[in-house]
Amino acid sequence: MGRTSDARQKILGAARSLIEGRGYSALGVAEICKAAGVPKGSFYYFFESKEALALAVVDEHWVAQRRDWDSALGTDADPLRRLRALFEQTEAGQRAVQEGCGTVAGCLFGNLALELSNHAEPVRARLQEIFEAQVDMVEAVVAEARDRGEVTVADARQGARALVAQLEGQVMFAKLYNSPERLSTLWDNCRALLGADGS
């Protein structure tokens, strides 16, 4: 049983790496299995289709990302410091990927949303759920900052949505220009969106 579990993780790891590097649509099951070093039969033992694999990759990535977001947003620090920590964590992650492989990977969720939004409804629906969960997490912090008088945004939900959109858009620009420096303005932009005057 340990070997089959290992095969599933190998397939997931290979698929994520290939999707991040080349996108989803151009990949075939045979290529994924070759990269994972597993026979093609192993793929269909764990996944009924390439789309099912994409959903599994998305879910696994969200588990890891949610843990990172929780570590930034779930501390006892002031709310604006927590938000800033999230943006700094995002920039550091993109820098680390670029240093490791030479290119900015961008956001797996954003990349897939752009690529699949018109022709893979289950993936699109799952990505919508994840982005809404991200907004939920940010909204709680924005509402706290608003209640403390640290921001002037009237609607915490819309403010949170604007922050997630700003984060996603800046990460996309960082990928497009292969420049994590594009993320250096995130905090100032987000402070302006919230009507914050502090650091």
C-alpha positions as CSV (number, residue, x, y, z in Angstrom):
1,M,0.0,0.0,0.0
2,G,2.9,2.4,0.7
3,R,4.0,2.0,-2.9
4,T,0.7,2.9,-4.4
5,S,0.4,5.9,-2.1
6,D,3.9,6.9,-3.2
7,A,2.8,6.6,-6.9
8,R,-0.1,9.0,-6.3
9,Q,2.1,11.6,-4.7
10,K,4.6,11.2,-7.6
11,I,1.8,11.8,-10.1
12,L,0.5,14.8,-8.2
13,G,4.0,16.3,-7.9
14,A,4.9,15.8,-11.5
15,A,1.5,17.2,-12.6
16,R,1.9,20.3,-10.5
17,S,5.4,20.9,-11.7
18,L,4.4,20.5,-15.4
19,I,1.2,22.6,-15.0
20,E,3.2,25.4,-13.3
21,G,5.9,25.3,-16.1
22,R,3.7,24.8,-19.2
23,G,0.1,25.0,-18.3
24,Y,-2.6,22.3,-18.2
25,S,-4.0,22.1,-21.7
26,A,-0.9,20.9,-23.5
27,L,-0.2,18.1,-21.1
28,G,-1.0,14.5,-21.8
29,V,-1.4,11.6,-19.3
30,A,1.6,9.8,-20.8
31,E,3.8,12.8,-20.3
32,I,2.7,13.2,-16.7
33,C,3.3,9.5,-16.0
34,K,6.8,9.7,-17.6
35,A,7.7,12.7,-15.5
36,A,6.4,10.9,-12.4
37,G,8.2,7.7,-13.2
38,V,5.1,5.6,-12.9
39,P,3.2,3.3,-15.4
40,K,0.2,4.8,-17.2
41,G,-2.1,2.2,-15.4
42,S,-1.2,3.8,-12.1
43,F,-2.6,7.1,-13.3
44,Y,-6.1,5.6,-13.9
45,Y,-5.9,3.7,-10.6
46,F,-5.9,7.1,-8.8
47,F,-7.5,9.5,-11.2
48,E,-10.4,8.9,-13.6
49,S,-9.3,11.7,-15.9
50,K,-6.8,14.5,-16.4
51,E,-9.4,16.9,-15.1
52,A,-9.7,14.9,-11.9
53,L,-6.0,15.1,-11.5
54,A,-6.1,18.9,-12.0
55,L,-8.7,19.1,-9.2
56,A,-6.5,17.1,-6.9
57,V,-3.5,19.3,-7.7
58,V,-5.6,22.4,-7.0
59,D,-6.9,20.9,-3.7
60,E,-3.4,19.9,-2.5
61,H,-2.0,23.3,-3.4
62,W,-4.8,25.0,-1.5
63,V,-4.1,23.0,1.6
64,A,-0.5,24.3,1.6
65,Q,-1.4,27.8,0.7
66,R,-4.2,28.1,3.3
67,R,-1.7,27.0,5.9
68,D,0.6,29.8,4.8
69,W,-2.2,32.3,4.8
70,D,-3.3,31.2,8.2
71,S,0.3,31.7,9.5
72,A,0.3,35.3,8.2
73,L,-3.3,36.3,9.0
74,G,-4.0,34.3,12.1
75,T,-1.5,35.9,14.5
76,D,-2.0,38.3,17.4
77,A,-0.4,41.2,15.4
78,D,-2.3,44.3,14.5
79,P,-4.6,43.6,11.4
80,L,-2.6,45.8,9.0
81,R,0.6,44.1,10.0
82,R,-1.0,40.8,9.3
83,L,-2.1,41.9,5.9
84,R,1.3,43.2,5.1
85,A,2.8,39.9,6.3
86,L,0.7,38.1,3.7
87,F,1.9,40.3,0.9
88,E,5.5,40.0,2.0
89,Q,5.2,36.3,2.2
90,T,3.8,36.2,-1.3
91,E,6.6,38.3,-2.7
92,A,9.2,36.1,-0.9
93,G,7.7,33.0,-2.3
94,Q,7.8,34.3,-5.9
95,R,11.4,35.4,-5.4
96,A,12.4,32.0,-4.0
97,V,10.9,30.2,-7.1
98,Q,12.7,32.5,-9.4
99,E,16.0,32.0,-7.7
100,G,15.4,28.2,-7.9
101,C,14.4,27.9,-11.5
102,G,15.0,31.2,-13.2
103,T,11.4,32.2,-13.7
104,V,8.5,33.6,-11.7
105,A,5.9,30.9,-11.5
106,G,2.9,33.1,-10.7
107,C,-0.1,31.7,-8.9
108,L,-1.2,28.2,-9.8
109,F,-4.9,29.2,-9.2
110,G,-4.6,32.4,-11.3
111,N,-2.8,30.6,-14.1
112,L,-5.5,27.8,-14.2
113,A,-8.3,30.4,-14.0
114,L,-7.0,32.2,-17.1
115,E,-6.4,29.0,-19.0
116,L,-9.4,26.9,-18.1
117,S,-12.2,29.3,-17.2
118,N,-14.1,28.7,-20.4
119,H,-13.8,24.9,-20.8
120,A,-13.3,23.0,-17.6
121,E,-16.3,23.8,-15.4
122,P,-15.4,21.6,-12.4
123,V,-12.0,23.2,-12.2
124,R,-13.5,26.7,-12.6
125,A,-16.0,26.0,-9.9
126,R,-13.3,24.8,-7.5
127,L,-11.2,27.9,-8.2
128,Q,-14.1,30.1,-7.5
129,E,-14.6,28.4,-4.1
130,I,-10.9,28.9,-3.3
131,F,-10.9,32.6,-4.2
132,E,-14.0,33.1,-2.1
133,A,-12.3,31.4,0.8
134,Q,-9.3,33.7,0.3
135,V,-11.7,36.7,0.4
136,D,-13.2,35.3,3.6
137,M,-9.8,35.1,5.3
138,V,-8.9,38.6,4.3
139,E,-12.3,40.1,5.0
140,A,-12.1,39.1,8.7
141,V,-8.8,41.0,9.0
142,V,-10.1,44.0,7.1
143,A,-13.2,44.1,9.3
144,E,-11.1,44.1,12.4
145,A,-8.9,47.0,11.0
146,R,-12.1,48.9,10.1
147,D,-13.5,48.4,13.6
148,R,-10.3,49.7,15.0
149,G,-10.5,52.8,12.8
150,E,-7.3,51.9,10.9
151,V,-9.0,51.9,7.5
152,T,-11.8,53.8,6.0
153,V,-13.2,51.2,3.6
154,A,-16.9,51.0,4.2
155,D,-17.6,47.4,3.0
156,A,-15.1,44.9,4.4
157,R,-16.2,42.2,1.9
158,Q,-15.6,44.4,-1.1
159,G,-12.3,45.7,0.4
160,A,-11.1,42.2,0.9
161,R,-12.1,41.3,-2.7
162,A,-10.2,44.2,-4.0
163,L,-7.1,43.1,-2.0
164,V,-7.2,39.6,-3.3
165,A,-7.7,40.9,-6.9
166,Q,-4.7,43.3,-6.4
167,L,-2.6,40.4,-5.0
168,E,-3.6,38.1,-7.9
169,G,-3.0,40.8,-10.5
170,Q,0.4,41.8,-9.3
171,V,1.5,38.2,-9.1
172,M,0.3,37.9,-12.8
173,F,2.4,40.9,-13.7
174,A,5.4,39.5,-11.9
175,K,5.1,36.3,-13.9
176,L,4.5,38.2,-17.2
177,Y,7.6,40.3,-16.7
178,N,9.6,37.6,-14.8
179,S,10.2,40.2,-12.2
180,P,9.2,39.7,-8.5
181,E,10.0,43.4,-8.1
182,R,6.5,44.0,-9.6
183,L,5.2,42.8,-6.1
184,S,7.1,45.5,-4.2
185,T,4.2,48.0,-4.6
186,L,1.6,45.6,-3.2
187,W,1.4,47.0,0.3
188,D,1.2,50.6,-0.8
189,N,-1.5,49.8,-3.4
190,C,-3.5,47.8,-0.8
191,R,-3.2,50.5,1.8
192,A,-4.7,53.0,-0.7
193,L,-7.5,50.6,-1.6
194,L,-8.4,50.3,2.1
195,G,-7.9,54.0,2.9
196,A,-5.2,53.2,5.5
197,D,-2.8,55.8,6.6
198,G,-0.6,53.7,8.9
199,S,2.5,51.5,8.0
